[in-house]
Amino acid sequence: MRKITAAIFMLFMSFSLLSQTTGATKPPKTKPEKEGYVKATVIKYEVENCGYILVLADKKKLQPDQLADEFKKNKLKVWVKYTVPKTQIPTTCMAGQSVKVEAIKKR
């Protein structure tokens, strides 16, 4: 009887320890700023045939090369990573600097 009780106890302790080491702790969340994202707001800009632009926290306006439909919502707050192309893409929109959107996600 003692052997069965000891075996059950050891089995219980093994499962207990295993559950604590696998999946019990979440990896720490990294801040988007540390991943290279900046805060922006999507704005429907109806002047000069611009469509949607991005306005950064410092009020700088960016004209994205592309924007998925899910982000084409006026006043949508987003995190964005972008690069400025070496040669600017010709456009009729003069609202902001043309940029290539590398990544974007909702805030």
PEZI-V392468 format. One record per residue. N is the residue number from 1. RES is the residue in three letters. SS is DSSP state (H for helix, E for strand, C for the rest). Layout:
[[N,RES,SS] [N,RES,SS]]
This chain:
[[1,MET,C] [2,ARG,H] [3,LYS,H] [4,ILE,H] [5,THR,H] [6,ALA,H] [7,ALA,H] [8,ILE,H] [9,PHE,H] [10,MET,H] [11,LEU,H] [12,PHE,H] [13,MET,H] [14,SER,H] [15,PHE,H] [16,SER,H] [17,LEU,H] [18,LEU,H] [19,SER,H] [20,GLN,H] [21,THR,H] [22,THR,C] [23,GLY,C] [24,ALA,C] [25,THR,C] [26,LYS,C] [27,PRO,C] [28,PRO,C] [29,LYS,C] [30,THR,C] [31,LYS,C] [32,PRO,H] [33,GLU,H] [34,LYS,H] [35,GLU,H] [36,GLY,C] [37,TYR,C] [38,VAL,E] [39,LYS,E] [40,ALA,E] [41,THR,E] [42,VAL,E] [43,ILE,E] [44,LYS,E] [45,TYR,E] [46,GLU,C] [47,VAL,H] [48,GLU,H] [49,ASN,H] [50,CYS,C] [51,GLY,E] [52,TYR,E] [53,ILE,E] [54,LEU,E] [55,VAL,E] [56,LEU,E] [57,ALA,C] [58,ASP,C] [59,LYS,C] [60,LYS,C] [61,LYS,E] [62,LEU,E] [63,GLN,E] [64,PRO,E] [65,ASP,C] [66,GLN,C] [67,LEU,C] [68,ALA,C] [69,ASP,H] [70,GLU,H] [71,PHE,H] [72,LYS,C] [73,LYS,C] [74,ASN,C] [75,LYS,C] [76,LEU,E] [77,LYS,E] [78,VAL,E] [79,TRP,E] [80,VAL,E] [81,LYS,E] [82,TYR,E] [83,THR,E] [84,VAL,C] [85,PRO,C] [86,LYS,C] [87,THR,C] [88,GLN,C] [89,ILE,C] [90,PRO,C] [91,THR,C] [92,THR,C] [93,CYS,C] [94,MET,C] [95,ALA,C] [96,GLY,C] [97,GLN,E] [98,SER,E] [99,VAL,E] [100,LYS,E] [101,VAL,E] [102,GLU,E] [103,ALA,E] [104,ILE,E] [105,LYS,E] [106,LYS,E] [107,ARG,C]]
